[in-house]
Protein backbone atom coordinates (compact mmCIF):
# COMPACT_ATOMS: atom_id res chain seq x y z
CA UNK A 1 0.00 0.00 0.00
CA UNK A 2 1.10 3.54 -0.69
CA UNK A 3 1.88 5.75 2.29
CA UNK A 4 -0.76 8.48 2.55
CA UNK A 5 -3.36 9.77 4.95
CA UNK A 6 -6.25 7.31 4.99
CA UNK A 7 -9.64 8.98 4.71
CA UNK A 8 -11.71 5.97 3.65
CA UNK A 9 -11.16 2.43 4.87
CA UNK A 10 -12.79 -0.51 3.10
CA UNK A 11 -12.95 -3.92 4.72
CA UNK A 12 -13.80 -7.01 2.68
CA UNK A 13 -14.42 -10.23 4.60
CA UNK A 14 -13.66 -13.47 2.75
CA UNK A 15 -14.37 -17.08 3.65
CA UNK A 16 -13.10 -19.43 0.94
CA UNK A 17 -14.41 -17.39 -2.02
CA UNK A 18 -11.21 -15.72 -3.22
CA UNK A 19 -12.22 -15.30 -6.88
CA UNK A 20 -15.41 -13.44 -5.96
CA UNK A 21 -13.53 -11.40 -3.38
CA UNK A 22 -10.88 -10.38 -5.92
CA UNK A 23 -13.57 -9.37 -8.43
CA UNK A 24 -15.14 -7.18 -5.75
CA UNK A 25 -11.79 -5.64 -4.79
CA UNK A 26 -11.09 -4.93 -8.46
CA UNK A 27 -14.37 -3.00 -8.66
CA UNK A 28 -13.52 -1.03 -5.53
CA UNK A 29 -10.14 -0.09 -7.00
CA UNK A 30 -11.76 0.94 -10.30
CA UNK A 31 -13.73 3.56 -8.40
CA UNK A 32 -10.46 5.49 -8.03
CA UNK A 33 -11.14 6.65 -4.48
CA UNK A 34 -8.14 8.66 -3.31
CA UNK A 35 -6.70 8.34 0.21
CA UNK A 36 -8.32 4.96 0.72
CA UNK A 37 -7.15 1.61 1.99
CA UNK A 38 -8.62 -1.82 1.32
CA UNK A 39 -8.18 -4.60 3.85
CA UNK A 40 -9.21 -8.11 2.84
CA UNK A 41 -9.81 -10.33 5.86
CA UNK A 42 -9.33 -14.04 5.15
CA UNK A 43 -11.63 -15.05 7.99
CA UNK A 44 -10.79 -18.69 8.64
CA UNK A 45 -10.21 -19.33 4.93
CA UNK A 46 -8.25 -22.39 3.86
CA UNK A 47 -4.67 -22.20 2.55
CA UNK A 48 -5.74 -22.58 -1.09
CA UNK A 49 -8.00 -19.54 -0.82
CA UNK A 50 -5.34 -17.53 1.00
CA UNK A 51 -2.75 -18.39 -1.67
CA UNK A 52 -5.11 -17.17 -4.41
CA UNK A 53 -5.57 -13.89 -2.54
CA UNK A 54 -1.81 -13.57 -1.96
CA UNK A 55 -1.08 -14.10 -5.65
CA UNK A 56 -3.10 -11.02 -6.61
CA UNK A 57 -1.18 -7.97 -7.81
CA UNK A 58 -3.94 -5.61 -6.63
CA UNK A 59 -3.29 -2.96 -4.00
CA UNK A 60 -4.81 -4.24 -0.75
CA UNK A 61 -3.67 -5.49 2.62
CA UNK A 62 -4.40 -9.16 3.35
CA UNK A 63 -5.16 -10.06 6.94
CA UNK A 64 -5.18 -13.78 7.68
CA UNK A 65 -7.35 -14.87 10.62
CA UNK A 66 -6.94 -18.52 11.56
CA UNK A 67 -10.46 -19.01 12.98
CA UNK A 68 -13.67 -17.88 11.30
CA UNK A 69 -15.05 -15.23 13.64
CA UNK A 70 -18.16 -14.52 11.59
CA UNK A 71 -18.75 -11.40 9.54
CA UNK A 72 -18.74 -9.04 12.55
CA UNK A 73 -15.53 -10.54 13.90
CA UNK A 74 -13.89 -10.25 10.48
CA UNK A 75 -14.90 -6.59 10.19
CA UNK A 76 -13.68 -5.85 13.72
CA UNK A 77 -10.31 -7.46 12.95
CA UNK A 78 -10.05 -5.57 9.68
CA UNK A 79 -10.91 -2.24 11.33
CA UNK A 80 -7.80 -2.55 13.48
CA UNK A 81 -5.73 -2.32 10.27
CA UNK A 82 -7.31 0.80 8.79
N, C-alpha and C positions, 0 to 999 in steps of 0.2 A: 504494500500500500504506500502511496505517496504521503509525505509528511505535510499536513496542512491542518488548519483548524476545522474540526468536524462540526458541522451544523445540523446534519441529518444522518441519523444512524438507521440502518436497515438490517433487520435480523431475519434470517430464513432458517427455519427448522426442518431438518431432513431426517427421515428414518427409512433407509434402504430404498430410496427413489432418486438416485443421483442424477440420472438423465433428465428427469422432470425438473429437479432442483436447478441444474445448470441452465436449462432453457429459461427458467424464471429469472435467474441471476442475469442472464444475457439480456433479457428485456429490461431489467432494472438499469443495467449499465447503458443501454441504448437511450434511456431517458436523458442522459447527459447531465445529471444533477451534480452541480459543483459542491465542493466541501462536504462530500458524503463518504460514508464508509459502510461496506456490506460485510456482515459477519454471517457465515453459514455454520450452523450448529449441527454436527453429525451426532444426533441424539440417540446413542446406543446402536448406531448403524454398524453393519458388519464390515470386515476388512476390505472386501471387494468393493463395496460402495464407497468407502473412504478413499481407496486408491483411485477410483474414477474421479472423485472430487479433487483429489490432490493433483491429478494429471492435467487439470484444466489450466489454461494460460490466462484466465480471466482474473481481474483485480478484485479479490475478496480475501478476507481472513477466514481460515478454516479452524473451527474449534471442535475438537474431538471429545465427546463425553462418553465414557465407557458404558454407563447404564442409561437406559431410556427413562428420562424423568418426566415424560409427557410434554405436551406443547408448552404449558406454562413454565415448567422447569427448564426447557430448552431456551425459551425467550429470556428467562431470568439469567441463565448462564451467559447467553449472548450479550445481554445488556451490560454485563460487567466488562465487556471488551470494546464498548463503543467509546 
